[in-house]
Every structure is written in structure tokens, then in C-alpha cells.
Amino acid sequence: MKVAYITAGAAGMYCGSCLHDNTLAAALQRAGHEVALVPTYTPIRTDENDVSIDRVFYGAINVYLEQKVPLFRHLPHFVGRALSSPRILGWVSRIGSSIDAGHLGDLTLSMLQGEHGRQSHELDELVDWLADEFRPEIVHITNSMLVGMARKMKERLGVPVVCSVQGEDIFLEQIEEPFHTLVRDTLRERARDVDGFVATSRYYAGFMTDYLGVPPERMHLVRLGLKLEGHGAPPPDRGSRPFTVGYLARVCPEKGLHLLCDGFHRLTQKAGPDAARLRIAGWLGSRDRAYLEECMSSLRSWGLEGVVEHFGEVDRTGKIDFIHSLDVLSVPTIYKEPKGLYVLEALANGVPVVQPRHGAFPELIEATGGGLLVDPESPEALAAGLEQLMKDPVERETLGRKGREVVLRDYTDTAMAQATLDLYRRYID
């Protein structure tokens, strides 16, 4: 099968959607299918072998200038191609994460307008490449903010178009009026051009069915899957080290690091300052450096600087080593998480989790038996969950073992690829 998978670069950060798309495309390729993982905006960044093509469509510089500078839409094609080179887009990646989504309403609307938007030249270039050089049997779009592409793709290529939903509502709901309403209306209109949608959790499938206004039968569930290489070893013997709590996610307010710091503080107030330690790892953008400093300042004011370690960004090997150093992982998101890849990564290595009772977390815990659920946005509830696992190593080991067994059996990249292929065949046949 020939699949064109249109992904979106995330301005240089490790992004759950990029990781998911790359893992899925690689698994499909290993299964013998011809898959072109096509980056848009910027090159993707992944902690596995990058299988994307060496070309970026809808280059971030072009997309922005075509929106803001009318003359730029009429420049020769070679100018746009030059500005979309992966090397030039590298510097965009260093500043892109600082852009406020609330101020991108006009650009988001134009992208959704597809062939009628200000980036119509970018769409022509992508569709021409697909039609003349790759000739796919099906096109898979990474998220619904790109559904403006679907109409022209179907008209020119004559193939089905499916679209993943991966948490884009979090971005869309930050857009300010009057563009918020225009974007929502255009999104729902353009969603009709897509043959089928793919969610990774029951929660998000139901939510996005309503959000996009699509019939339930067009929304499909394909569970997340991990590339298991390097994962799966039982956690090493903890010996005499203190109980260790870990955070492994992008460092930002919406991921809830401040709640974990507060919950950890409450835990040490009851158990003693030397009874536990906190380890923090994850990508940090320039916009959120002040936020991290606020969290660290709070920990220092509580006298906990000696038991807190900040590792910064970690690669794949560093990530697995980091997980092995933990007794429990917690990423207490403020928003309702649609995926939760870090939960599966922790469980794959036998480390249980303590997560808020919302989003995809309840079904992940139900399916794996690998952790505890607590009230959202409650440091008190989070501290109680951590304390429960600190005091009961048998329960901690049981939860980690159950989670590990289920993830290694049911949440693999091979299983995810097979379920995706089954979905593709429904639309191709």
C-alpha cells in the first residue's frame, strides 16, 4: 500500500504527535508498505530514527509571509523553495515555540480555507508532488487543523483522505475573537471533506466527534503504540535510595508541573524532607523558562532544593534511563490529555503512574491496571496518591508489573500499524 502521511513539525521540540506519526510510519514501512512521511512547517524532531522525507512543504517562513505580506504570494517559486529548506527552517524552530497561539487566528483560518486561503500556492505544490511523484493510494493528515488540504487532494488525486485528531483543540481554543468563531465554523465545514478520522482514545474520539460535527461512524479508534526497542526491562532494584517521583513531559503550565511540585511538597511535609526525591525531565521552550523558575523557586522556598533534580531534555536512551530511576511517574495535566504517551512509556518499564481522573487517563489505567487516578488540579489528592504508593511497595510493584505486561502485549507499534492498515482498507476497498 502507498500511503502519504502528512505530519507537522513542532518548531524543534519533541512533540507527542511527531513521535506518534514517526513511530507509526516506521512500523508501516517495516510491514512492507511504501509510506512517505511528509513534514510541513518545519522538519520533525523525534527520539527514534527519523523516517520523514528530506523536504518540507508549507514551510513556516513561507506560510507566515504569505499571510502577512501580499507581495510575497506572487514571488517566483524558487524563492519559496529556498526558504523551505530544512537548514533555513532550523532557525525558525528555535523561535517558533514562543509564538502565542491566540494571535494566530487569521493564519489558522487561512490554512483551513485551503485552495481559497492565502497559502493556496503551498497546497498546489504539495498536491502536485503527491500526484506527479508519489501517487498515493490514501492520504493521512496528522491533525484537523490541516483539513483545508483535503478537498483539493481528493479532487486531484482521487484517493481517500483520513485525518488524525491529536489534541489540536487545545491550540484552537486559545484563538481570540473574531477569528475563534470563524475558525470553528470553517473547521466543521472542511471536516466534511475528510473520509474518516482517527483518535487514540475513546475520550478524544467522543469529544472530537462533537467538536468537528462529524457522524460517529466516521470517527475511529486506533490505540497508541510504542516502539519497544530499549523498553521492557523490569525496573532495577531500588536498594536503599529514597522514594523517587518523576515528571517526563514538556515543561509548561498545561502539563501541570506546578501541581506536582505542590503535591510533592505536601508529601514531604508528612513523610519528611529526606523520604522522597523529585526528578524532572522534558523539553523547555523559551516561553516557559520563567514558569520553570517559578516552580523551582517554590521548591527552594520549601527547603527541597537538595532533593529535586532537573535533567532538561533527554534523548531516547536518556529517557529510558530516567524512567528506570523512578518509583512512580506523574504528569498531572491541567487539560484533558487526548493521548498520554508518557504513561505507556513509564508502564513499559514497570513504573506505575499517578494521573488526574480526566481525558484519556481513566481508560489507560482501566486497560493497563498500571496506576492510580486522583482528582484533577488537586495537590492534596496528588500527594495522597503518591503517599499511598510510597507506603506500599507491594502495590507499587503489582501496578508496575500489570502495566508492563499489558503495554508490551497490546500497545506496540506493530499492533498500532496493523489497526491503521485495517482502517485504511475500509476506505480503499
Order of alpha helices (4+ residues) and beta strands (2+ residues): beta-alpha-beta-beta-beta-alpha-alpha-alpha-alpha-alpha-beta-alpha-beta-alpha-alpha-beta-alpha-beta-beta-alpha-beta-alpha-beta-alpha-beta-alpha-beta-alpha-beta-alpha-alpha-alpha
